Amino acid sequence: MKRRLACFYLLLVMLGLFACTSDDATSVTPFRVSITGNSAVDYLRSNNNSPSTSFVEAEIKEGSTISFYSKGGIDCQGALLTYDGSQWNGLPDDQWQSDEQPATVTAFAPPVFEDEQQFYLEDGNLKDILFVKQECPWGKDITLGFKHLFSCLSFRLDKNLNEQVTQVRFTPSVRVLHLDTETALFEYDDAESAPTICFTQHADGVYTFLVPSVKAVNVDIEIVISSEKIFRTQLAASDFSAGVCYQCNILYDDGTAGICTAEDFIAFSHLINGETYGNRSLEEFGITSNGIVTYRLKNDIVFTDAESERLMPIGRFVSNTQKNPFSDVFDGCGYTLYNIALPASKENKGSNGLFAYIGNTGVVKNLRLENITCNITNDGNNNGLLSGVNEGIVDNCHLKNSIIRAKKSDITVAGLVGVSRGIIRNSSVEDYTLASALELAAGFVYINQGKIQNCYIANSTYMKTTKGGEMTYRCYGGEISNCYVYGENDKFYSLANNATNSTFSHCFYPEDSYINSISSQGEGNKKDFVNYYGTDAIPRLLRLLNEWADSINALSPSPLFLNWEKKDNPPITLVIGEK
């Protein structure tokens, strides 16, 4: 009996143990907090205080630290976390709370703590603080994505002014006082100026610093030329958004004629075509010497869409019997025109371009175009972003990151010039996109009946174009010399799709990327060029290109051709001469 009772009691004990184990199994097991993510959005680029939609992403490096704050499902009041290359470590309590509440998370890099806040560096600049503020669902892994807390302000000084600079000083009108680590909002004082930021001369003339991302910030500016001469100006009250880089040009008025602003260029485009424009006159923009009028660009100019709409194509080419060419000299002086949306002229049905028609005495030189677009809606067949028709000289002109769109598939286009009967030298097209399906197209010049010398085209993109040529589609009695083609397009001939009675000398192209250099069409062509096989041949290619340029320059009283140098992308670019 005792044995039976003992067994009975033992059975009860075992059942009790099983019951406890079962209860434990049904209880909630806490989730471990997992924190990853090291991406950081770079400053958005802004033109005329209009933020761009494009951005670059950077990574926070292994070994970096952040201050981490959270309320709700994770309770943390300022832990120092370290990134090991895959996740953030150092959370004191790495378990989610049992109440299944979401977590409100903020984090800062470099670390910012409530009782220890220093925002300014010894040079007076703000610290570049990255931050995160996000809601995180309970029990889920957390991926941090960082962005900049402050704004970036970048000033570019006029070249002539910057050459004289010994020091540049900037004093923002707003001082940052305190950062709320829970909300990621900062307190500031607009009655006390921020520290003055001092720069010695920068060779590129660009001076960049951070400002608080708030409204109505003034910046006092002092440009020191010498101990006796200081220029003073002010950036008027402006609104700044977090994570945006704003760009501003500082001009130097030397009292000479020239084009400084978008409004100046708009006025010039009307006046040069014989139109009136308020009380403006061409004498404001040009200098006459020995009977030749030279119009000069004196500054980089960024255009808005509204400003682009008021531009006129320079010169008129309606037909061979209805034309009014640009016959003077336009000197870009190495400056850049940005963000022009070229209007498709109703009058220039035969030609589209910034310069619709450059006449046989016309010269366009030392000019850069970037982010230029053209939406072609008419029937014109002479379409190029720099010029529709060139009968003069295009020298040291460069097109980059630009797009052409067309509504009709039977028109003809090229990146730089539609039809050239003159000379194009020392010029380039980079990252050009034809964003329409066209039957025929070219990257550099569509029809070449003149000379293309010491030029290159790189990284062009064509959307479903049937056939074409990189340097030119048609070359009729023309010449292409000492030119280079870089990129991949297996439907385009590198130098010409269709050539007759033309000369191709000392030109280079990637053999594996193109059908051939020249189509077999046409007669009377002379070819003397070398294929380019790969990156290992770049030093030899540079030497060959420069030997040709130097040999021609030696025969001329003044150098006609610029030298070439190695760059990263594309591997070959031109050295831009001083104005």
MIZAZA-384280 format. One record per residue (C-alpha): z, y, x. Coordinates in steps of 0.5 Angstrom, whole numbers, padded with zeros to 4 digits, always signed. Example, Ala and Ser with C-alpha at 12.3 -4.5 7.8 and 13.67 -1.06 7.14 Angstrom:
REM residues 2
+0016-0009+0025 +0014-0002+0027 
***
This chain:
REM residues 579
+0000+0000+0000 +0002+0005+0006 -0005+0003+0009 -0008+0005+0003 -0005+0011+0002 -0006+0013+0009 -0013+0012+0008 -0013+0016+0002 -0010+0022+0005 -0015+0021+0011 -0021+0022+0006 -0018+0028+0003 -0017+0031+0009 -0024+0030+0011 -0027+0032+0004 -0023+0039+0006 -0026+0039+0012 -0033+0038+0009 -0031+0044+0004 -0030+0049+0009 -0036+0048+0013 -0040+0048+0007 -0037+0055+0005 -0038+0058+0012 -0046+0056+0011 -0047+0060+0005 -0044+0066+0008 -0048+0072+0011 -0050+0071+0018 -0051+0078+0021 -0058+0080+0024 -0058+0082+0031 -0061+0089+0032 -0067+0089+0036 -0070+0096+0039 -0077+0096+0042 -0082+0101+0043 -0084+0106+0049 -0090+0110+0046 -0090+0117+0046 -0095+0122+0043 -0098+0127+0048 -0099+0134+0046 -0104+0136+0041 -0109+0140+0043 -0110+0147+0039 -0115+0152+0039 -0114+0159+0036 -0107+0156+0033 -0111+0150+0029 -0108+0143+0032 -0113+0138+0033 -0113+0131+0030 -0114+0128+0037 -0108+0126+0041 -0107+0122+0047 -0102+0116+0048 -0097+0115+0054 -0092+0110+0055 -0084+0111+0057 -0083+0107+0064 -0079+0102+0065 -0072+0104+0067 -0072+0110+0063 -0066+0112+0059 -0065+0115+0052 -0059+0117+0047 -0059+0113+0041 -0056+0115+0034 -0056+0112+0028 -0052+0112+0021 -0052+0107+0015 -0054+0100+0017 -0053+0101+0024 -0047+0105+0026 -0048+0109+0033 -0046+0116+0035 -0049+0117+0042 -0050+0110+0046 -0054+0111+0053 -0060+0105+0052 -0064+0103+0058 -0071+0100+0057 -0073+0094+0061 -0080+0094+0060 -0080+0090+0053 -0074+0093+0049 -0068+0098+0049 -0061+0095+0052 -0054+0098+0051 -0052+0098+0044 -0045+0097+0044 -0045+0094+0037 -0052+0090+0037 -0051+0087+0030 -0053+0090+0023 -0048+0092+0018 -0046+0087+0012 -0048+0092+0007 -0055+0092+0008 -0056+0099+0008 -0062+0102+0012 -0061+0106+0018 -0063+0113+0020 -0064+0113+0027 -0065+0119+0032 -0066+0118+0039 -0068+0123+0045 -0071+0122+0052 -0068+0125+0057 -0061+0123+0053 -0058+0129+0049 -0051+0128+0047 -0047+0133+0042 -0042+0135+0047 -0047+0136+0053 -0053+0140+0052 -0057+0143+0057 -0064+0145+0055 -0067+0150+0061 -0069+0148+0068 -0067+0152+0074 -0074+0155+0074 -0073+0158+0067 -0077+0153+0063 -0075+0148+0057 -0074+0141+0059 -0079+0137+0056 -0075+0133+0051 -0078+0127+0047 -0075+0125+0040 -0075+0120+0035 -0073+0121+0028 -0074+0115+0023 -0071+0111+0017 -0071+0103+0019 -0070+0098+0014 -0064+0093+0014 -0064+0087+0018 -0071+0089+0021 -0073+0090+0028 -0074+0097+0030 -0080+0100+0034 -0079+0107+0037 -0085+0112+0037 -0083+0118+0041 -0086+0125+0040 -0085+0132+0043 -0079+0137+0041 -0082+0143+0043 -0089+0147+0044 -0093+0147+0050 -0097+0154+0051 -0102+0155+0056 -0105+0161+0059 -0112+0161+0063 -0113+0168+0067 -0120+0171+0068 -0122+0168+0075 -0123+0175+0078 -0116+0177+0076 -0113+0170+0078 -0116+0171+0085 -0111+0177+0086 -0105+0174+0083 -0099+0174+0087 -0094+0172+0081 -0094+0171+0074 -0088+0172+0069 -0087+0169+0062 -0081+0171+0058 -0081+0168+0051 -0077+0172+0046 -0073+0166+0043 -0067+0162+0047 -0065+0155+0045 -0058+0154+0044 -0056+0147+0041 -0059+0141+0038 -0056+0137+0032 -0057+0130+0035 -0057+0127+0027 -0062+0131+0025 -0066+0133+0031 -0066+0140+0029 -0064+0145+0034 -0061+0152+0033 -0064+0158+0037 -0063+0165+0038 -0068+0170+0037 -0064+0176+0039 -0063+0174+0046 -0070+0172+0050 -0070+0166+0054 -0070+0165+0061 -0076+0168+0065 -0081+0163+0068 -0084+0165+0074 -0091+0162+0077 -0094+0163+0084 -0102+0163+0084 -0105+0157+0081 -0112+0156+0084 -0115+0154+0077 -0112+0160+0074 -0108+0156+0069 -0101+0157+0067 -0097+0152+0062 -0090+0152+0060 -0086+0150+0054 -0083+0154+0048 -0079+0153+0042 -0083+0150+0036 -0081+0156+0031 -0084+0162+0028 -0085+0169+0030 -0084+0168+0038 -0087+0173+0042 -0088+0172+0050 -0088+0178+0055 -0093+0177+0060 -0093+0180+0067 -0098+0179+0072 -0096+0182+0079 -0102+0184+0083 -0098+0187+0089 -0092+0190+0090 -0095+0197+0087 -0099+0194+0081 -0097+0190+0075 -0100+0189+0069 -0096+0188+0063 -0098+0185+0056 -0095+0181+0050 -0097+0175+0046 -0096+0178+0039 -0091+0174+0034 -0094+0167+0034 -0092+0161+0030 -0091+0154+0034 -0091+0147+0032 -0087+0141+0035 -0092+0137+0040 -0098+0142+0040 -0101+0145+0046 -0103+0152+0044 -0109+0155+0049 -0109+0163+0050 -0114+0167+0055 -0112+0173+0059 -0118+0177+0060 -0119+0182+0066 -0123+0188+0064 -0127+0191+0070 -0130+0196+0066 -0137+0192+0067 -0141+0190+0061 -0141+0183+0059 -0139+0178+0053 -0131+0177+0053 -0130+0174+0046 -0133+0170+0040 -0134+0176+0036 -0138+0179+0042 -0142+0173+0043 -0144+0173+0035 -0146+0181+0036 -0150+0179+0042 -0154+0173+0038 -0156+0178+0033 -0158+0184+0037 -0162+0180+0042 -0166+0178+0036 -0167+0185+0034 -0162+0185+0028 -0157+0190+0027 -0149+0189+0028 -0145+0194+0026 -0144+0200+0031 -0145+0195+0037 -0151+0195+0042 -0154+0191+0047 -0152+0195+0053 -0145+0193+0052 -0146+0186+0054 -0152+0187+0060 -0153+0190+0066 -0160+0192+0068 -0163+0192+0076 -0170+0192+0078 -0172+0192+0071 -0169+0185+0070 -0163+0185+0064 -0157+0180+0066 -0153+0179+0060 -0146+0176+0063 -0141+0171+0060 -0134+0174+0062 -0129+0169+0059 -0129+0162+0056 -0130+0162+0049 -0127+0158+0043 -0131+0158+0037 -0128+0157+0030 -0132+0154+0024 -0133+0161+0021 -0135+0164+0027 -0140+0159+0028 -0143+0160+0022 -0144+0168+0024 -0148+0166+0030 -0156+0167+0030 -0160+0162+0035 -0162+0166+0041 -0170+0167+0041 -0175+0165+0035 -0180+0160+0035 -0183+0158+0028 -0189+0156+0031 -0194+0157+0037 -0196+0163+0033 -0190+0166+0031 -0185+0166+0036 -0180+0171+0040 -0177+0169+0046 -0171+0170+0050 -0174+0174+0056 -0168+0176+0060 -0163+0173+0064 -0156+0170+0061 -0151+0168+0066 -0145+0164+0064 -0142+0165+0071 -0139+0158+0070 -0135+0160+0064 -0135+0155+0058 -0137+0156+0050 -0133+0151+0046 -0133+0148+0039 -0140+0151+0037 -0143+0148+0030 -0150+0150+0031 -0153+0153+0024 -0160+0150+0023 -0164+0156+0022 -0168+0157+0016 -0173+0162+0020 -0173+0157+0026 -0176+0151+0023 -0180+0149+0029 -0174+0150+0034 -0166+0149+0034 -0161+0150+0039 -0156+0156+0042 -0162+0159+0045 -0168+0157+0040 -0173+0159+0045 -0173+0161+0052 -0179+0165+0054 -0183+0164+0061 -0179+0170+0064 -0172+0168+0061 -0167+0165+0065 -0160+0161+0063 -0156+0159+0068 -0149+0158+0070 -0147+0156+0063 -0142+0150+0060 -0142+0148+0053 -0137+0143+0051 -0136+0140+0044 -0142+0143+0041 -0145+0140+0034 -0151+0141+0031 -0153+0138+0024 -0161+0139+0023 -0163+0140+0016 -0170+0142+0017 -0176+0139+0019 -0176+0142+0026 -0178+0138+0032 -0176+0142+0038 -0168+0140+0038 -0164+0141+0043 -0156+0143+0044 -0158+0148+0049 -0165+0150+0047 -0170+0148+0043 -0176+0150+0047 -0175+0152+0054 -0181+0156+0058 -0177+0159+0063 -0171+0157+0068 -0165+0153+0066 -0160+0153+0072 -0153+0150+0073 -0152+0149+0065 -0148+0143+0063 -0147+0140+0056 -0141+0135+0055 -0138+0132+0049 -0143+0134+0044 -0146+0131+0038 -0153+0132+0034 -0153+0129+0027 -0160+0129+0023 -0162+0128+0015 -0169+0126+0017 -0171+0120+0021 -0177+0122+0023 -0175+0129+0027 -0175+0129+0035 -0168+0131+0038 -0165+0131+0045 -0158+0133+0048 -0160+0139+0052 -0167+0141+0051 -0172+0139+0046 -0179+0141+0049 -0179+0144+0056 -0185+0147+0060 -0181+0151+0065 -0176+0149+0070 -0169+0145+0069 -0165+0144+0075 -0158+0143+0077 -0156+0141+0070 -0152+0135+0066 -0151+0132+0060 -0145+0128+0059 -0142+0124+0053 -0147+0126+0048 -0148+0122+0042 -0154+0122+0037 -0150+0120+0031 -0156+0119+0026 -0161+0113+0026 -0168+0116+0028 -0174+0113+0030 -0175+0117+0037 -0170+0121+0041 -0168+0123+0048 -0162+0124+0052 -0164+0130+0056 -0170+0133+0054 -0175+0130+0049 -0182+0133+0052 -0182+0135+0059 -0188+0139+0061 -0185+0142+0067 -0180+0140+0072 -0173+0137+0072 -0170+0137+0079 -0163+0135+0081 -0160+0133+0074 -0156+0127+0071 -0155+0124+0065 -0149+0120+0063 -0145+0116+0058 -0150+0117+0052 -0149+0114+0045 -0155+0113+0040 -0154+0111+0033 -0159+0106+0031 -0165+0110+0035 -0171+0105+0035 -0173+0107+0042 -0173+0113+0047 -0172+0115+0054 -0165+0118+0058 -0168+0123+0062 -0174+0125+0057 -0178+0121+0052 -0185+0124+0053 -0187+0127+0060 -0194+0130+0060 -0196+0133+0067 -0189+0134+0068 -0184+0132+0074 -0177+0129+0075 -0174+0129+0082 -0168+0127+0085 -0164+0125+0078 -0159+0120+0076 -0158+0116+0070 -0151+0113+0069 -0149+0109+0063 -0152+0103+0059 -0157+0103+0053 -0162+0097+0053 -0167+0100+0048 -0168+0106+0052 -0172+0107+0059 -0168+0111+0064 -0173+0116+0066 -0179+0116+0061 -0181+0112+0055 -0188+0115+0055 -0191+0118+0061 -0198+0121+0063 -0200+0124+0069 -0193+0125+0071 -0189+0125+0078 -0183+0121+0079 -0179+0122+0085 -0173+0120+0088 -0169+0118+0082 -0164+0113+0081 -0162+0109+0075 -0157+0103+0074 -0162+0097+0074 -0158+0092+0070 -0157+0097+0064 -0164+0099+0062 -0171+0096+0060 -0174+0099+0066 -0175+0106+0069 -0181+0108+0066 -0185+0105+0060 -0192+0102+0062 -0195+0107+0057 -0200+0113+0060 -0204+0114+0066 -0204+0118+0073 -0197+0117+0074 -0194+0117+0081 -0187+0114+0082 -0183+0114+0088 -0176+0112+0087 -0170+0108+0088 -0166+0103+0084 -0158+0104+0083 -0155+0097+0083 -0147+0098+0083 -0141+0102+0085 -0142+0099+0092 -0148+0103+0093 -0145+0110+0091 -0144+0113+0098 -0151+0111+0100 -0153+0114+0093 -0150+0121+0095 -0153+0121+0102 -0160+0120+0099 -0159+0125+0093 -0156+0131+0098 -0161+0129+0103 -0167+0131+0098 -0163+0137+0096 -0161+0140+0103 -0169+0139+0105 -0171+0143+0100 -0166+0148+0101 -0168+0149+0108 -0175+0151+0106 -0172+0157+0101 -0169+0163+0103 -0164+0162+0098 -0161+0155+0096 -0164+0153+0090 -0160+0146+0089 -0153+0144+0089 -0150+0139+0093 -0147+0132+0089 -0140+0130+0090 -0136+0123+0088 -0132+0124+0081 -0129+0118+0077 -0133+0118+0071 -0138+0119+0071 -0139+0117+0079 -0143+0122+0080 -0143+0130+0078 -0145+0136+0081 -0141+0141+0085 -0141+0148+0081 -0143+0154+0086 -0139+0160+0085 -0141+0166+0081 
***
